[in-house]
């Protein structure tokens, strides 16, 4: 009986000691592991951060070069048609789909487009006409002479506009007025297209338009 009692007591002591030692070892191991991981990752994170900053600078430099070349090429044209054609070509570098609507007798008439495919293509833009009483994002941009942009989801003005280009609405769209002598003579429409990786660079589009 004494031996049994002794075994029981020793077993309880072992369990208590094991729990205590395991807890202390676990805490110590966690600290050591964390320090080891930090020591291993810190230089890698530094390199990654530096590489990311360098990549961002390279992308910005490339974008500025494209923008600068676009502005220079537009300025080399002389006639109105040549200027607007070049302008629309360069605008298409900064958005998946672009279209130019000219103002005539209060109407917004589709002139030319780039990037539209399928049932509604680039040539289809000439069939799109918005009368003076038709209120949408293009009309708002023309009347206010201020860009109109944003997500299409839940935006009535944008949805009314993009519905003319097909049954599926792009994620992002914008309307930028082309102002000459304080008067909006045309409006550039641009959107992100149908894909998830497509884009609209509104800042670059505003600069090209100006």
Secondary structure, 3 states (H helix, E strand, C coil): CHHHHHHHHHHHHHHHHHHHHHHHHHHHHHHHHHHHHHHHHHHHHHHHHHHHHHHHHHHHHHHHHHHHHHHHHHHCCCCHHHHHHHHHHHHCCCECEEEEEEEECCEEEEEEEECCCCCCCHHHHHHCEECCCCCCHHHHHHHHCCCEEEECCCCHHHHHHHHHHCCCCCCEEEEEEEEECCEEEEEEEEECCCCCCCCECHHHHHHHHC
